[in-house]
């Protein structure tokens, strides 16, 4: 596994900027959410995306839109963190759209609230602000 900084950018092995990696295998749903929430709280949306993406790929079909939507919101935040506003806004909205259309098991995630927060964040960034942040 490649060494990465907090924004998910590759760094040389042994770099002081390297952060601990996340598990590559899919975690059980509630564990995946707990880890993704913690990673977001620590400003590491790239890694939250990795955790959610692994869960999405292992999820039963009726849950995939939940996990994919959450992962897209996190990768949108990653793009914004790295200065890619166009990509960030696009992924925040794409994730919000997927979440708005989701009607399945949510594991206590307030899915409509996450979708609204992603759209509000995108709108704030477009208006020149920082955005209110997004929690899962």
N, C-alpha and C positions, 0 to 999 in steps of 0.2 A: 504494500500500500504506500502510495506517495505521501510525503510530508506536505502539509498544507498550513497556511496561516488562517487566522480567524475568519477571513472573508472567503476561504476556500481556494485561494490562489496557491499553486505549487511553490514550494520553497525547497532549498537544498536540504538533504538529510542532515540532521543535527542542528539546523538553524534555530536560533533562539526564538524566532517568530512562529515556529511550528506548534500546533496545538494537537491535543490527543485526538485520534481518529474515532469514528463511531463504528458500531458493528455493521458489517456488510450484509449479514443475514437479516431476514425479516423478523422483527420482534413481534410478540403478541400485541394485539391492538392497543390495549391500555398502557403497556410498557412503551410502545412506540410513541403514543401521544405524550406520555410523561416526559420522555427524553426529548422529543421535539419541542415541547413547551419550555423545558429547561434551556435548550440550545437557543431558542428565540430570545429568551430572557437574558441570555449572555451575549446577545448580538451576533449569533452564529447561524443565520438562516440557511446558508449553504449546507451545513451539516444537518439541520432540521429537515431540509429537502431530501437529503440522502436517506435518512431514517424513514421518512414518509414514502419515498419512492420504493424502497424495499418492501414496505408493507403493502403498497398498491399492487406491486407485481405478484405478491403472494396471496392477495385477497380474493375471496369469492366474487364472482361477477357483480352481485348486487351491492357490493361495497366499493368497487373500484373507483367510481366517480368521487366518492368522499375522499379517498386517499390521494387520488390524482389531483383533485381540486386543491386540497391542502398543500400538496407538494408544489403545485404551480404558484400558489400565493407565496410560498417560501422562496422559490427561485426568482419570483418577481422582486422580492425584498433583496435578494442577493444581487440582482442586476442593479438595483438602485444603490446598494452599498458600494458597488464597484464603479458607479458613475454612468451606467448605461440607462438613462432615463426612458428612452423609447422602449427598450426591451422590458424594463421593469414595469412600466405602466401596462404594456400589452399582457404580460404574464399575470399581473394582479387582476386585471379584468377577466382574462381567460379563466383563471382559477375561480373568481367570483361567479362567473356564468355557470361553470360546472357545479359549484356548490349550490347555487340557487335552484338548479334543476334536480338536485339530489333528494331522494325520498327513500331512505333506507336506514339501516342501523347506524347510529351516530356516536355511540360510545360516550355519551354525555357532552359531546361537542355541540355548542349552540351554532349549528351550521348557518342559519340565516344571519346571525350576528357576525360571524367570521366573514361571510360574503359582503355584508354591509360595510364592515371595517376595511376590507380590501378596496372596495370602491371609494370609500371616504379617504383612504390613504392616497390612492391614485389621484383623486381630485385635488387634495391638498398639495401634493407634489407638483401637479400641473399648474397650480396657482402660485407656485414659488415657495411653498412652505415645506416643512419636514414631514408632514403626515402625522396622524395621531398614534401610530403604532397599531400592531395587529397581534392579538392573542388567539390562541386556539382554544 
